[in-house]
Structure formats: C-alpha cells, structure tokens
Amino acid sequence: MATDEKPLRADAERNRRRVLDAAQALFGERGLDVGVGEIAQRAGVGRGTLFRNFPTKEHLIAAIVVERMNEAIARGRELLAADDPGVALYDFLEDTVGRQQADRALFEAVEETFLANPGIRAAHAEVIEVLDALLERAQRAGAVRTDVGAVDVLMLLKGVCQAATAFSHIDPGIAARQLDLVHAALTPPSGNAQALRGRAPTLNDIERAFEVDETLGAAAELG
Amino acid sequence: MATDEKPLRADAERNRRRVLDAAQALFGERGLDVGVGEIAQRAGVGRGTLFRNFPTKEHLIAAIVVERMNEAIARGRELLAADDPGVALYDFLEDTVGRQQADRALFEAVEETFLANPGIRAAHAEVIEVLDALLERAQRAGAVRTDVGAVDVLMLLKGVCQAATAFSHIDPGIAARQLDLVHAALTPPSGNAQALRGRAPTLNDIERAFEVDETLGAAAELG
C-alpha cells in the first residue's frame, strides 16, 4: 500500500499544480471572471478534480495568494543574509508592495475574508515573522528606530499599497514616493524627538481585530 | 414677491436643518439602518419635505459628511492663526483623524461614491486647500520637510484612519501612534537623507484617479 500511495500523491500534486498554473494564466489574461470550467479545460483536468482541490473559485484565488505570500517570505529569508541590514529591510518592503501591486486583483478578491482563510492566516503570520527578523536586524545596525514593531511597519505598508492602487492609472510612481516617506518615518529620530505614543501592536492584535470585525460583520448581516 | 421669498427660504432651511439634526441623532443612537420615515417623524416634518431635501438616504448621509468636513475646514482655518505652525499642522491632522474616527460609519457609507457627490467633492478640495496652507506655513517655519505636498500627507492620513478603524476595538491608541510615525515621516531629514522619489500628487490627480476608478467600476458592471 505505502509504495502505491506515493505516485498517487505525486499525481494529485501535479494536478493541483496544473490547476493553479492554468488559473494564474487565465486570471492574468482575462481577469478574475474566468469560469472554473475553462480553468479545468486549460489545466487538462476534469471539473471533479478541480473541485476536489478547490471547492470554490475563492479557494483557488486564496491558494494563489498564499503562493504569492510564500514567494515574498522566501525573498525575505534571502534578504536576512544580505550585507546591509537597512538596505535589506527596505528591499523587502519595496518587494512586498511590488508583489501586492502586480497581483492586486487577487489580493482585493480575498480582502474581506483575508485571515478567515487558514492558509492565508498562516502565511500572514510568517510574513510578520520574517519582517520582524529583518526589522530587528536593521534596528541592531542602527538603521531603523528601535521603538517600532513589525505590525507598525505592516500598517504603514498597507497605506502605501492603497495609495498605489488608487493612483495606479495616474501615477505609478506613487508607491515609491510613499515608501520613501515610510523610510523617513522609520529612520532613527534625532535626539530631541519624542518617542511614539502607545505600544507596538502585535500579530495577536491583528488576529483579534480581524475576529472582532468578522463578528460585527456577522451581527450586522443578522440584524 | 421678493419679500415673500425670504421667510419661505428661511423655513425651508429650518426644515432641512431639523432633518439633518434628527438624522444625526438617530444614526448616533441606532446606526445607519434607521429608516427615513422615522427620521422625518423625529424631525417633525412630512416625508415629502424630507425627500425634497434628500432624495435618498445616501444624500442625507453625504450632507452630514459635508457638515463634518466643513467643521474640519473651519478648525483648519482657525489653526492658520496659531502661534506655532508645526504644532498647528499636527493639531489639524490629529483633529481630522479624530473626526473621521468619531463618525467612521458615516464616512464608510459614502466611501464608494465619495468624490462623485458634488458637495463632498467641493469640501474635499477645501480640506486640501487648508491643509496645503497649514503645510506651507509649517514648511516655511522649518518644522516640516519641503518636498511633500498636501496630497502626500492626505494619503498618509488615510492609512492612519484605516489602521485606527481596523484596531478601534482592540487598541484605540493606534491612531496616535501612527500619527507619530507620520510626524516622523514629515520631519525635515538630516543632511545625508535622499529626497522623495517622483513628484507630489495634486488634487487634480486625486480627482482623475477617482474618475478612472468610476469608469472602471462602471465598465466592470456592464461587462
């Protein structure tokens, strides 16, 4: 039995990969309205195979988003070995915003349910983990103020992504400009500057905020 | 005729005021789901009078948002006379975020159609005008870097409002903390810092971006 299972799993994995590749190609060509039937056809698998892997198109989109997040995480881990910790951190921020912009239709499609998806939630925690490591390294090198945390930075990045999305047709340079302002915000302040008010928010805070939002959303739908 | 019109207009204005006051009170007590019939009743006007002034509840909500924006603009104009131009600017930013947070349900309700409403569009232009004046004054005083414009600052503020909204149930202090980071971003950089990339976006850019978004939205609905 055990020897039979391996090729089966490899087969299943290959089919899953084919569906993901076909979906990414078709979404890229024609947007997210492409039907799942067409995706199955392009992938060369039956609709049953597609549905077994991805019960809804939202599951499929979420799986692609997780792949994109994993690429960002991998890039972040590489950058942990870069020579200049400050440059490495800003490379990661720029890279992350660039990826989000390149696939913003996908990210927008999962925005409402973002952390409700277990795969996205796990990848999100890993993004914060690698950002935290890059940030600490940059802080130890004196390149970044010591009173900010990874979630502070992530909030600033979210603003950058939104500004970039709103202006993408008018001025594609807006993300770079807002990132420069984030850079300035994170630069160690001069002697007489005040410390940030409050405490650095944590991953746990984000997850709780998301759960509260979900609860309120559900209550609003019932009410 | 001319002498008859004046009391009529005053009457109409009084009714409009009553409807706005009743709507604000009821929205505050029970949220935006309150029906217009109940608002007319509380205001002591007929439904016809309400509909003549506000054809839909969205018009009513937009009118309240415009009032809130006008209050922010008035506060900004006052602050133009304050002694310390840097403190005045940050007071305005903190005040603006505070107002948006206090009435975030109203602002969220008009978010999608924001600049499509002529009243909101005019108030929005005035907000940028007063922010621009406060910013220039702070820049002349050396309190703020000279390579940012009002729209750059507004984009940063939008990020602060979103972070504050997402965390309002978990950590109400998040807005203050993110505002401190905005403060740091706007502080004149030390000698060896790089200038911001690109050019400062303008009011015209925002209005064009909004129109492009509207067009894309309309195309998506048709397609």
Boltz contact constraints between the chains, C-beta under 6 A:
constraints:
  - contact:
      token1: [A, 155]
      token2: [B, 163]
      max_distance: 6.0
  - contact:
      token1: [A, 159]
      token2: [B, 159]
      max_distance: 6.0
  - contact:
      token1: [A, 163]
      token2: [B, 155]
      max_distance: 6.0
  - contact:
      token1: [A, 166]
      token2: [B, 209]
      max_distance: 6.0
  - contact:
      token1: [A, 167]
      token2: [B, 209]
      max_distance: 6.0
  - contact:
      token1: [A, 169]
      token2: [B, 212]
      max_distance: 6.0
  - contact:
      token1: [A, 170]
      token2: [B, 205]
      max_distance: 6.0
  - contact:
      token1: [A, 170]
      token2: [B, 208]
      max_distance: 6.0
  - contact:
      token1: [A, 170]
      token2: [B, 209]
      max_distance: 6.0
  - contact:
      token1: [A, 173]
      token2: [B, 198]
      max_distance: 6.0
  - contact:
      token1: [A, 176]
      token2: [B, 197]
      max_distance: 6.0
  - contact:
      token1: [A, 176]
      token2: [B, 198]
      max_distance: 6.0
  - contact:
      token1: [A, 177]
      token2: [B, 196]
      max_distance: 6.0
  - contact:
      token1: [A, 177]
      token2: [B, 197]
      max_distance: 6.0
  - contact:
      token1: [A, 177]
      token2: [B, 198]
      max_distance: 6.0
  - contact:
      token1: [A, 180]
      token2: [B, 196]
      max_distance: 6.0
  - contact:
      token1: [A, 180]
      token2: [B, 197]
      max_distance: 6.0
  - contact:
      token1: [A, 181]
      token2: [B, 185]
      max_distance: 6.0
  - contact:
      token1: [A, 184]
      token2: [B, 185]
      max_distance: 6.0
  - contact:
      token1: [A, 185]
      token2: [B, 181]
      max_distance: 6.0
  - contact:
      token1: [A, 185]
      token2: [B, 184]
      max_distance: 6.0
  - contact:
      token1: [A, 185]
      token2: [B, 185]
      max_distance: 6.0
  - contact:
      token1: [A, 196]
      token2: [B, 177]
      max_distance: 6.0
  - contact:
      token1: [A, 196]
      token2: [B, 180]
      max_distance: 6.0
  - contact:
      token1: [A, 197]
      token2: [B, 176]
      max_distance: 6.0
  - contact:
      token1: [A, 197]
      token2: [B, 177]
      max_distance: 6.0
  - contact:
      token1: [A, 197]
      token2: [B, 180]
      max_distance: 6.0
  - contact:
      token1: [A, 198]
      token2: [B, 173]
      max_distance: 6.0
  - contact:
      token1: [A, 198]
      token2: [B, 176]
      max_distance: 6.0
  - contact:
      token1: [A, 198]
      token2: [B, 177]
      max_distance: 6.0
  - contact:
      token1: [A, 205]
      token2: [B, 170]
      max_distance: 6.0
  - contact:
      token1: [A, 208]
      token2: [B, 170]
      max_distance: 6.0
  - contact:
      token1: [A, 209]
      token2: [B, 166]
      max_distance: 6.0
  - contact:
      token1: [A, 209]
      token2: [B, 167]
      max_distance: 6.0
  - contact:
      token1: [A, 209]
      token2: [B, 170]
      max_distance: 6.0
  - contact:
      token1: [A, 212]
      token2: [B, 169]
      max_distance: 6.0
